[in-house]
């Protein structure tokens, strides 16, 4: 670290990076300075040091599928190219048999360890649809973890059932739900949400439902979708809302920052966002995420889905420790035409080995399954 220390001494964010190396996480005003700084390489050196101190030169990933069970949605988010209105010609909802067939094929071919279940806000689906699906997966494929439903989908089910979100979460957990993905957060600032997803749940509701999930013993991921209409202060607010909840519950297993892909979305058509933010901004967000959450949220994902394998390899040296999943069957980001949105485990293993790291295939809860 001697060369790094020398570089830090000359930097305008020296005090923040010094504190990070000494175990003191950045405060909100520090986070703003990091976002305003161009010393991305230096942030990455410190973040990379912190992640290697915790995990060594070992990167995890999960063999998984995304099960987009329906594209019917009444929320009309401007950043989404996937959804279809009820009754649309190309709308769909998978049957229980179709769900079983997809999971079985993926288990037989890929030995998946997780099914990530996300769809639209479909007012025609009752809680029994989800309970039947989760119960079937857990009974027939016991080695496959059920990681499903954003907070906004939970909220939709609660509205359909005229029930509380906590009651819905408890029933879904009893049926086999094991953890919650972080979708629906976007940026946890309502002035941003009012522009990009005015019909979706508020920031406070996202936090509340996550709090309820954690209290029921359902761990979760936290996410941030950046690169649209938010400003740097909004990003700081987002980070520290998650910090506050994590300090209370310890319920988040991972944090995943990912950049908005505008093509084919309403925000692109309306001229709100003309292009994605690119790889340099990804590395900055990964590095800052590690600095903010060091010792608080253990895992930071590389976000290959919207940035590609090459950028993910760099992200693993800028503070990420987890490659994410193979994401077989992904349909949401692929609707933007951003890139091919699935990988095989071999491609991930090769990509990690190429940068000189050991690979740990994991399960839904970040427990090791295979090491290579």
C-alpha positions as CSV (number, residue, x, y, z in Angstrom):
1,X,0.0,0.0,0.0
2,X,3.0,2.4,0.2
3,X,2.6,3.7,-3.4
4,X,-1.2,4.0,-2.7
5,X,-0.5,5.9,0.5
6,X,1.8,8.3,-1.4
7,X,-0.9,9.0,-4.0
8,X,-3.6,9.5,-1.3
9,X,-1.5,12.2,0.4
10,X,-1.8,14.3,-2.8
11,X,-5.5,13.8,-3.3
12,X,-8.4,16.2,-2.5
13,X,-10.2,13.3,-0.9
14,X,-7.2,12.2,1.2
15,X,-9.0,12.5,4.5
16,X,-11.9,10.4,3.4
17,X,-9.7,7.6,2.0
18,X,-7.4,7.7,5.1
19,X,-10.5,7.3,7.3
20,X,-11.7,4.4,5.1
21,X,-8.3,2.6,5.5
22,X,-8.6,3.1,9.2
23,X,-12.1,1.6,9.4
24,X,-14.1,4.9,9.5
25,X,-16.8,5.0,6.9
26,X,-17.7,8.2,5.0
27,X,-20.3,10.6,6.3
28,X,-22.9,12.1,3.9
29,X,-20.8,15.2,3.2
30,X,-17.9,12.9,2.5
31,X,-20.0,10.9,0.1
32,X,-20.9,14.1,-1.8
33,X,-17.2,14.9,-2.1
34,X,-16.4,11.4,-3.5
35,X,-19.2,11.8,-6.1
36,X,-17.7,15.2,-7.1
37,X,-14.1,13.9,-7.2
38,X,-12.4,12.7,-10.4
39,X,-9.9,10.5,-8.3
40,X,-11.7,7.3,-9.4
41,X,-8.6,5.3,-9.7
42,X,-7.6,6.2,-6.2
43,X,-11.0,5.4,-4.8
44,X,-10.7,2.0,-6.6
45,X,-7.3,1.3,-5.0
46,X,-8.6,1.9,-1.5
47,X,-11.9,0.0,-2.2
48,X,-10.0,-2.8,-3.8
49,X,-7.7,-3.0,-0.7
50,X,-10.8,-3.1,1.6
51,X,-12.5,-5.9,-0.4
52,X,-9.3,-8.0,-0.6
53,X,-8.8,-7.5,3.1
54,X,-12.2,-9.1,3.7
55,X,-12.4,-11.7,0.9
56,X,-8.8,-12.2,-0.3
57,X,-8.6,-12.8,-4.1
58,X,-11.8,-14.7,-4.3
59,X,-14.9,-13.7,-6.2
60,X,-18.3,-15.3,-5.9
61,X,-21.2,-15.8,-8.3
62,X,-24.5,-17.7,-8.4
63,X,-25.9,-20.0,-11.1
64,X,-29.4,-18.6,-11.5
65,X,-32.3,-17.8,-13.7
66,X,-34.5,-14.7,-13.8
67,X,-38.1,-15.8,-14.0
68,X,-40.1,-12.8,-15.4
69,X,-43.4,-14.5,-14.6
70,X,-45.6,-11.7,-16.1
71,X,-45.1,-8.6,-18.2
72,X,-48.5,-7.2,-17.3
73,X,-48.1,-4.0,-15.3
74,X,-50.2,-1.0,-14.4
75,X,-47.4,1.2,-13.0
76,X,-46.1,2.6,-16.4
77,X,-42.6,3.4,-15.2
78,X,-40.8,5.6,-17.7
79,X,-37.5,3.7,-17.4
80,X,-39.0,0.3,-18.3
81,X,-39.2,-1.2,-21.8
82,X,-40.5,-4.5,-20.6
83,X,-44.0,-3.9,-19.3
84,X,-47.3,-4.3,-21.2
85,X,-50.7,-3.0,-20.2
86,X,-53.4,-5.5,-19.2
87,X,-55.0,-6.9,-22.4
88,X,-52.1,-6.0,-24.7
89,X,-51.6,-8.4,-27.5
90,X,-48.1,-9.4,-26.4
91,X,-48.8,-9.5,-22.7
92,X,-48.3,-12.8,-20.8
93,X,-48.5,-14.5,-17.4
94,X,-46.8,-17.9,-16.9
95,X,-48.8,-20.8,-15.6
96,X,-47.6,-22.9,-12.7
97,X,-46.7,-25.7,-15.2
98,X,-44.6,-23.2,-17.3
99,X,-42.8,-22.0,-14.2
100,X,-42.0,-25.6,-13.2
101,X,-40.8,-26.5,-16.7
102,X,-38.4,-23.5,-16.7
103,X,-37.0,-24.3,-13.3
104,X,-36.6,-28.0,-14.1
105,X,-34.8,-27.3,-17.4
106,X,-32.5,-24.8,-15.7
107,X,-31.8,-27.2,-12.8
108,X,-31.1,-30.1,-15.3
109,X,-28.9,-28.1,-17.6
110,X,-27.2,-25.6,-15.3
111,X,-27.7,-26.9,-11.7
112,X,-29.0,-23.4,-10.8
113,X,-28.9,-22.4,-7.1
114,X,-31.3,-19.5,-7.3
115,X,-34.4,-18.4,-9.1
116,X,-34.9,-14.7,-9.2
117,X,-38.6,-14.0,-9.6
118,X,-39.7,-10.7,-10.8
119,X,-42.5,-9.4,-13.1
120,X,-45.0,-6.6,-13.4
121,X,-47.6,-5.1,-11.1
122,X,-50.3,-7.4,-12.3
123,X,-53.7,-6.7,-10.7
124,X,-55.1,-10.0,-11.9
125,X,-52.9,-12.2,-9.7
126,X,-53.8,-13.2,-6.2
127,X,-51.4,-14.2,-3.5
128,X,-52.2,-17.9,-4.1
129,X,-50.5,-17.6,-7.5
130,X,-47.2,-16.7,-5.8
131,X,-47.7,-19.2,-2.9
132,X,-48.3,-22.1,-5.3
133,X,-45.2,-21.2,-7.3
134,X,-42.9,-20.8,-4.3
135,X,-44.2,-23.9,-2.7
136,X,-43.7,-25.9,-5.8
137,X,-40.1,-24.7,-6.4
138,X,-39.1,-25.4,-2.8
139,X,-40.7,-28.9,-2.7
140,X,-39.5,-30.1,-6.2
141,X,-36.1,-28.3,-6.3
142,X,-34.9,-28.0,-2.7
143,X,-31.4,-26.8,-3.7
144,X,-32.8,-23.9,-5.6
145,X,-33.3,-20.7,-3.5
146,X,-36.3,-18.5,-4.0
147,X,-35.2,-14.9,-4.3
148,X,-38.3,-13.0,-5.3
149,X,-40.6,-10.0,-5.7
150,X,-39.6,-6.4,-5.3
151,X,-41.2,-4.3,-2.5
152,X,-43.5,-2.7,-5.1
153,X,-44.7,-6.2,-6.2
154,X,-45.4,-7.0,-2.5
155,X,-47.3,-3.8,-2.3
156,X,-49.4,-4.7,-5.3
157,X,-50.3,-8.1,-3.9
158,X,-51.3,-6.4,-0.6
159,X,-53.6,-4.0,-2.6
160,X,-55.2,-7.0,-4.5
161,X,-55.7,-8.9,-1.2
162,X,-56.7,-5.8,0.8
163,X,-54.1,-6.9,3.3
164,X,-51.0,-5.4,5.0
165,X,-47.6,-5.9,3.3
166,X,-46.3,-7.5,6.5
167,X,-49.0,-10.1,6.3
168,X,-48.3,-10.8,2.7
169,X,-44.6,-11.2,3.4
170,X,-45.3,-13.6,6.2
171,X,-47.6,-15.7,4.0
172,X,-45.1,-15.7,1.2
173,X,-42.3,-16.7,3.5
174,X,-44.4,-19.6,4.8
175,X,-44.9,-20.7,1.2
176,X,-41.1,-20.7,0.4
177,X,-39.9,-17.2,-0.3
178,X,-36.4,-17.0,1.1
179,X,-35.1,-13.5,0.3
180,X,-36.1,-10.3,-1.4
181,X,-34.3,-8.5,-4.4
182,X,-33.7,-4.8,-4.1
183,X,-35.7,-3.7,-7.2
184,X,-38.1,-0.9,-6.9
185,X,-35.6,1.3,-5.1
186,X,-34.3,3.1,-8.2
187,X,-33.3,6.3,-6.3
188,X,-34.9,6.6,-2.8
189,X,-35.9,10.2,-3.3
190,X,-39.6,11.0,-4.1
191,X,-38.8,14.0,-6.3
192,X,-36.9,11.6,-8.5
193,X,-39.6,8.9,-8.3
194,X,-42.3,11.5,-9.2
195,X,-40.5,11.9,-12.6
196,X,-39.5,8.3,-13.5
197,X,-42.1,6.2,-11.7
198,X,-45.0,8.3,-10.3
199,X,-47.3,5.4,-9.8
200,X,-44.8,3.2,-7.9
201,X,-44.4,3.1,-4.1
202,X,-42.7,5.9,-2.2
203,X,-39.2,5.8,-0.9
204,X,-40.6,5.5,2.7
205,X,-42.7,2.5,1.6
206,X,-39.7,0.8,0.1
207,X,-37.8,1.2,3.3
208,X,-40.8,0.2,5.4
209,X,-41.4,-3.0,3.4
210,X,-37.7,-3.9,3.5
211,X,-37.8,-3.3,7.3
212,X,-40.8,-5.7,7.6
213,X,-39.1,-8.3,5.5
214,X,-35.9,-8.1,7.7
215,X,-38.0,-8.4,10.8
216,X,-39.6,-11.6,9.5
217,X,-36.1,-13.1,8.9
218,X,-36.2,-12.5,5.1
219,X,-32.8,-11.1,4.1
220,X,-32.6,-8.9,1.0
221,X,-30.4,-7.1,-1.6
222,X,-30.4,-3.3,-1.9
223,X,-30.1,-1.7,-5.3
224,X,-29.6,1.7,-6.9
225,X,-30.4,2.6,-10.4
226,X,-28.4,5.7,-11.3
227,X,-27.8,7.7,-14.5
228,X,-31.2,9.3,-15.3
229,X,-32.7,12.4,-13.6
230,X,-31.1,12.2,-10.2
231,X,-28.4,14.6,-8.9
232,X,-25.5,13.9,-6.6
233,X,-27.4,14.9,-3.5
234,X,-30.1,12.4,-4.4
235,X,-27.5,9.6,-4.6
236,X,-26.1,10.6,-1.2
237,X,-29.6,10.5,0.3
238,X,-30.2,7.0,-1.3
239,X,-27.0,5.6,0.2
240,X,-27.7,6.8,3.7
241,X,-31.3,5.7,3.8
242,X,-29.9,2.2,3.2
243,X,-27.1,2.8,5.7
244,X,-29.7,3.8,8.4
245,X,-31.9,0.7,7.8
246,X,-28.9,-1.6,7.7
247,X,-27.6,-0.3,11.0
248,X,-31.0,-1.1,12.4
249,X,-31.8,-4.5,10.9
250,X,-28.5,-6.0,9.4
251,X,-30.9,-7.5,6.8
252,X,-29.2,-6.6,3.5
253,X,-26.8,-9.2,2.2
254,X,-25.6,-7.2,-0.9
255,X,-25.7,-3.9,-2.6
256,X,-26.0,-3.6,-6.4
257,X,-25.6,-0.2,-8.1
258,X,-26.6,-0.4,-11.8
259,X,-26.8,2.2,-14.5
260,X,-30.1,3.1,-16.3
261,X,-30.2,1.9,-19.9
262,X,-32.4,4.4,-21.8
263,X,-33.0,2.9,-25.2
264,X,-36.7,2.0,-25.9
265,X,-37.9,3.7,-22.7
266,X,-40.2,6.7,-22.3
267,X,-37.5,8.7,-20.7
268,X,-35.5,8.3,-23.9
269,X,-38.4,9.1,-26.1
270,X,-39.2,12.2,-24.1
271,X,-35.6,13.4,-24.2
272,X,-35.1,13.1,-20.4
273,X,-32.1,10.9,-20.9
274,X,-30.1,10.6,-24.1
275,X,-27.5,8.0,-23.3
276,X,-26.3,5.6,-20.5
277,X,-23.6,6.8,-18.1
278,X,-20.8,4.3,-19.2
279,X,-18.1,2.4,-17.6
280,X,-16.1,5.1,-15.7
281,X,-19.2,6.1,-13.7
282,X,-19.8,2.4,-12.9
283,X,-16.3,2.1,-11.4
284,X,-16.9,5.2,-9.4
285,X,-20.2,3.9,-8.1
286,X,-18.8,0.5,-7.2
287,X,-15.8,2.1,-5.4
288,X,-18.0,4.5,-3.4
289,X,-20.4,1.7,-2.6
290,X,-17.6,-0.3,-1.0
291,X,-16.4,2.7,1.0
292,X,-19.9,3.6,2.2
293,X,-20.9,0.0,3.1
294,X,-17.6,-1.4,4.3
295,X,-18.2,-3.5,7.4
296,X,-22.0,-2.9,7.1
297,X,-23.2,-4.7,3.9
298,X,-20.8,-7.5,3.1
299,X,-21.3,-8.0,-0.7
300,X,-21.1,-5.5,-3.6
301,X,-22.1,-6.9,-7.0
302,X,-20.2,-6.1,-10.2
303,X,-23.2,-5.1,-12.3
304,X,-22.2,-7.0,-15.5
305,X,-25.8,-7.0,-16.7
306,X,-25.8,-3.4,-18.0
307,X,-22.1,-3.0,-18.5
308,X,-20.7,-6.2,-19.9
309,X,-18.1,-8.7,-18.7
310,X,-15.1,-6.5,-19.3
311,X,-16.4,-3.7,-17.1
312,X,-17.4,-6.3,-14.5
313,X,-13.8,-7.6,-14.4
314,X,-12.7,-4.0,-13.6
315,X,-15.5,-3.5,-11.1
316,X,-14.1,-6.6,-9.2
317,X,-10.9,-4.6,-8.7
318,X,-12.8,-1.5,-7.7
319,X,-14.6,-2.9,-4.6
320,X,-17.0,-5.5,-5.9
321,X,-16.6,-9.1,-4.5
322,X,-19.5,-10.8,-6.3
323,X,-20.0,-11.2,-10.0
324,X,-23.8,-11.6,-9.6
325,X,-25.8,-14.3,-11.4
326,X,-25.8,-16.1,-14.8
327,X,-29.3,-14.6,-15.3
328,X,-30.5,-17.2,-17.7
329,X,-33.8,-16.1,-19.3
330,X,-33.5,-12.4,-18.5
331,X,-36.1,-10.3,-20.3
332,X,-36.2,-6.8,-18.7
333,X,-32.8,-5.3,-19.6
334,X,-32.8,-7.2,-22.9
335,X,-35.9,-5.2,-24.0
336,X,-33.7,-2.1,-24.1
337,X,-31.4,-3.8,-26.6
338,X,-28.5,-3.0,-24.3
339,X,-26.7,-6.3,-24.8
340,X,-27.0,-10.1,-24.5
341,X,-28.3,-10.5,-21.0
342,X,-27.3,-14.0,-19.9
343,X,-24.1,-15.8,-19.3
344,X,-23.0,-19.4,-18.6
345,X,-21.2,-20.3,-15.5
346,X,-18.1,-21.2,-17.6
347,X,-18.0,-17.6,-19.0
348,X,-18.1,-16.2,-15.5
349,X,-15.5,-18.6,-14.1
350,X,-13.2,-17.8,-17.1
351,X,-13.7,-14.0,-16.7
352,X,-12.8,-14.2,-13.0
353,X,-9.8,-16.5,-13.6
354,X,-8.6,-14.1,-16.3
355,X,-8.0,-11.4,-13.7
356,X,-6.1,-13.8,-11.4
357,X,-8.9,-14.5,-8.8
358,X,-10.2,-17.7,-7.3
359,X,-13.9,-18.4,-8.0
360,X,-16.5,-19.4,-5.5
361,X,-19.9,-20.6,-6.8
362,X,-22.4,-19.7,-4.1
363,X,-26.0,-20.3,-3.1
364,X,-28.8,-17.8,-2.5
365,X,-27.4,-16.8,0.9
366,X,-23.7,-16.4,-0.2
367,X,-22.7,-19.8,1.2
368,X,-20.0,-21.5,-1.0
369,X,-21.1,-24.4,-3.2
370,X,-18.0,-25.0,-5.4
371,X,-14.6,-23.4,-5.4
372,X,-12.3,-23.4,-8.5
